[in-house]
């Protein structure tokens, strides 16, 4: 029987994960490098000239051509989150390192967050 290469690929241990993504700044830098690998590009006009500023504890980028302002999380799955990026990164790590599926309630217990049932699941379907 042939060896399943996906099953035996090297994963990231929890200690290695925490070294790389244990602080919000590290997660922010990883997201920044993933979103704009060659530097900031305005999502509105495509220009690269920009300025940055801090507002409410978050870094913002402003395009010098069109004055469009954005953050590294704007337009991503993290856009309206109230949770720190460290929790999101930890959730992604737990989901990708599990051999089998991870239940929402199990993930809730691991992360120490609450899970609300979506409203559309609580209403009876007619």
C-alpha positions as CSV (number, residue, x, y, z in Angstrom):
1,X,0.0,0.0,0.0
2,X,1.3,3.5,-0.9
3,X,2.2,5.9,1.8
4,X,-0.2,8.8,2.2
5,X,2.1,11.9,2.1
6,X,-0.5,14.3,3.4
7,X,-1.0,12.1,6.5
8,X,2.8,12.2,7.3
9,X,3.6,15.8,6.5
10,X,5.2,17.8,9.3
11,X,2.8,19.8,11.3
12,X,3.4,22.8,13.6
13,X,3.6,21.9,17.2
14,X,1.7,24.0,19.8
15,X,4.9,25.4,21.2
16,X,6.2,26.3,17.7
17,X,2.8,27.9,16.9
18,X,2.9,30.0,20.1
19,X,6.4,31.1,19.3
20,X,5.3,32.3,15.9
21,X,1.8,33.6,16.6
22,X,1.5,33.9,20.4
23,X,1.2,37.7,20.4
24,X,-1.3,40.0,18.6
25,X,1.6,41.8,16.9
26,X,2.9,38.6,15.4
27,X,-0.5,37.7,14.1
28,X,-0.9,41.2,12.7
29,X,2.5,41.0,10.9
30,X,1.6,37.6,9.5
31,X,-1.7,38.9,8.2
32,X,0.0,42.0,6.8
33,X,2.6,39.9,5.0
34,X,-0.1,37.6,3.6
35,X,-2.4,40.4,2.5
36,X,0.2,42.7,1.0
37,X,3.3,40.6,0.4
38,X,5.1,43.3,-1.7
39,X,3.9,46.2,0.4
40,X,0.7,48.1,0.7
41,X,-1.6,48.3,-2.4
42,X,-4.7,50.4,-2.2
43,X,-7.8,48.2,-2.5
44,X,-9.7,51.1,-4.0
45,X,-7.3,52.5,-6.7
46,X,-4.3,50.2,-6.8
47,X,-1.7,52.8,-5.8
48,X,1.2,51.9,-3.5
49,X,2.0,55.4,-2.0
50,X,0.5,55.6,1.4
51,X,0.8,56.9,4.9
52,X,-0.1,55.1,8.2
53,X,-1.6,56.2,11.4
54,X,-2.9,54.7,14.6
55,X,-6.6,55.2,15.5
56,X,-8.3,53.5,18.4
57,X,-5.3,51.2,18.9
58,X,-5.4,49.9,15.3
59,X,-3.0,50.8,12.4
60,X,-4.7,52.3,9.4
61,X,-3.3,52.8,5.9
62,X,-4.3,55.8,3.8
63,X,-3.7,56.0,0.1
64,X,-2.0,59.2,-1.0
65,X,-3.7,59.2,-4.4
66,X,-7.4,58.7,-3.5
67,X,-7.3,59.1,0.3
68,X,-8.9,55.7,0.9
69,X,-8.4,54.4,4.4
70,X,-8.2,50.8,5.3
71,X,-6.9,48.4,7.9
72,X,-5.2,45.0,7.5
73,X,-8.4,43.2,8.6
74,X,-10.8,45.2,6.4
75,X,-12.4,43.1,3.7
76,X,-11.2,39.9,5.3
77,X,-13.0,37.3,7.5
78,X,-11.6,39.2,10.5
79,X,-13.2,42.5,9.5
80,X,-15.8,43.0,12.2
81,X,-14.4,40.7,14.9
82,X,-14.3,41.7,18.5
83,X,-11.9,38.8,19.3
84,X,-8.1,39.3,19.2
85,X,-6.3,37.9,16.2
86,X,-4.4,35.5,18.5
87,X,-7.7,33.6,19.2
88,X,-8.5,33.4,15.4
89,X,-5.1,32.1,14.6
90,X,-5.3,29.6,17.4
91,X,-8.7,28.4,16.1
92,X,-7.3,28.0,12.6
93,X,-4.3,26.0,14.1
94,X,-6.6,23.7,16.1
95,X,-8.8,23.1,13.0
96,X,-6.0,22.4,10.7
97,X,-4.0,20.1,13.1
98,X,-6.9,17.8,14.0
99,X,-7.0,14.5,12.2
100,X,-10.8,14.5,12.4
101,X,-13.4,17.3,12.5
102,X,-13.4,19.6,15.4
103,X,-16.9,20.3,16.9
104,X,-17.9,23.9,17.5
105,X,-18.5,23.2,21.2
106,X,-15.0,21.6,21.5
107,X,-13.4,24.6,19.8
108,X,-15.4,26.8,22.2
109,X,-14.0,25.0,25.2
110,X,-10.4,25.2,23.9
111,X,-10.6,28.9,23.1
112,X,-12.6,30.0,26.1
113,X,-15.3,31.8,24.0
114,X,-19.0,31.5,23.9
115,X,-20.9,30.1,20.9
116,X,-24.3,31.5,20.0
117,X,-26.6,29.6,17.8
118,X,-27.4,31.6,14.7
119,X,-30.9,33.1,14.7
120,X,-31.9,31.2,11.5
121,X,-31.3,27.9,13.4
122,X,-33.6,28.9,16.3
123,X,-36.7,29.8,14.2
124,X,-39.0,27.1,13.0
125,X,-39.0,26.6,9.2
126,X,-42.5,26.8,7.8
